[in-house]
Amino acid sequence: MDSGLASGATNENKDMIIHHRHAGIKMIMMICLCVITVIAFCVFLFKLWQKKRRGEKHAPLLKHFEDDDNDDAELELQKPFSAISVMPDQALTQQATLHARKVYVGGLPPTANKQSVATYFSKVMAKIGGNTVGQGDAVVDVNINHDKKFALVEMRSVEEASNAMALDGIIFEGTPVKVTRPTDYNPSLASTLGPTRPNPSLNLAAVGLIPGSAGGLEEDLDCIVVGGFPYYYTENQIIEFLEAFGPLRSFDLAKDSETGNSKGYAFCVYQDPAVANIVCAALTGIRMGARTLTVRHVNQDANQRKPQEFLILPNSQ
């Protein structure tokens, strides 16, 4: 019996020991968890404190950048419109007047080059008193087609380009050259940009020219050349076609001097000068058979014939 009591006491002691161990482990775990929580919270507070300190440290620099951005925005708003748009406007103006500032120079000798043409015509313009912009060269740029022996000379101003028309027939490097308007010249538009005729006060004698002696045409806004007709079209057929726009005052069909066959283009003057521009706009690009019509004012053609040589039609009298 005593042995049974001793065995029960021993088991009870073991249970108590196990219970105390478990309680101790739980307590240690709780303490560790509390310590970890406290450490994490302290780290969080430290990071928050660091962020606040960093913000306070860089606040003056950020404010400086914001002030600079505001100043730039104010300057853009205060900038006058003219200061913003002056360069685009100048570029647009130069492009719009280009057709009226270009000069066609044909019949150039083989030795001609960009520099020699620019230098020669700048000096000639200065000699005749044709410069209107002021000091400096009248010629801005030169593009030469050596195969076809012509150059497109760009002048500084519309008025200087018009003055250059008086140089038709001038001797360049021993060769008389043709000076006229290029094919893209628009007389109606050019008349709104500046003078379209040379200044009558030009001193042409200074370069060996006599006023009115050059073989070129005066600028005639009424006379047009129509090219691209089928070669089998007769003179009467072409006249009938052109008179659909209005009565003609004069007409001339270009023909081969040997065969008498049509060359496919004709010169004409309408009784109503306003019709010329309508015909230019309406017929250019029209297909006639295998050919395409091109129409332009006669003063744009370097090889045109004088209007007074045209056939005067009976219905214009």
Stockholm file with secondary structure:
# STOCKHOLM 1.0

chainA/1-317         MDSGLASGATNENKDMIIHHRHAGIKMIMMICLCVITVIAFCVFLFKLWQKKRRGEKHAPLLKHFEDDDNDDAELELQKPFSAISVMPDQALTQQATLHARKVYVGGLPPTANKQSVATYFSKVMAKIGGNTVGQGDAVVDVNINHDKKFALVEMRSVEEASNAMALDGIIFEGTPVKVTRPTDYNPSLASTLGPTRPNPSLNLAAVGLIPGSAGGLEEDLDCIVVGGFPYYYTENQIIEFLEAFGPLRSFDLAKDSETGNSKGYAFCVYQDPAVANIVCAALTGIRMGARTLTVRHVNQDANQRKPQEFLILPNSQ
#=GR chainA/1-317 SS CHHHHHHHHHHHHHHHHHHHHHHHHHHHHHHHHHHHHHHHHHHHHHHHHHHHHHHHHHHHHHHHHHHHHHHHHHHHHHSCHHHHHHHHHHHHHHHHHHHHHEEEEESCCTTCCHHHHHHHHHHHHHHHTCCCSCSSCSEEEEEEETTTTEEEEEESSHHHHHHHGGGTTCEETTEECEEECCTTCCHHHHTTTSCCSCCTTCCGGGGTCCTTCSSSCCCCSSEEEEECCCTTCCHHHHHHHHTTSSCEEEEEEEECTTTCCEEEEEEEEESSTHHHHHHHHHHTTCEETTEECEEEEGGGCTTCCCGGGSEECGGGC
#=GC SS_cons         CHHHHHHHHHHHHHHHHHHHHHHHHHHHHHHHHHHHHHHHHHHHHHHHHHHHHHHHHHHHHHHHHHHHHHHHHHHHHHSCHHHHHHHHHHHHHHHHHHHHHEEEEESCCTTCCHHHHHHHHHHHHHHHTCCCSCSSCSEEEEEEETTTTEEEEEESSHHHHHHHGGGTTCEETTEECEEECCTTCCHHHHTTTSCCSCCTTCCGGGGTCCTTCSSSCCCCSSEEEEECCCTTCCHHHHHHHHTTSSCEEEEEEEECTTTCCEEEEEEEEESSTHHHHHHHHHHTTCEETTEECEEEEGGGCTTCCCGGGSEECGGGC
//
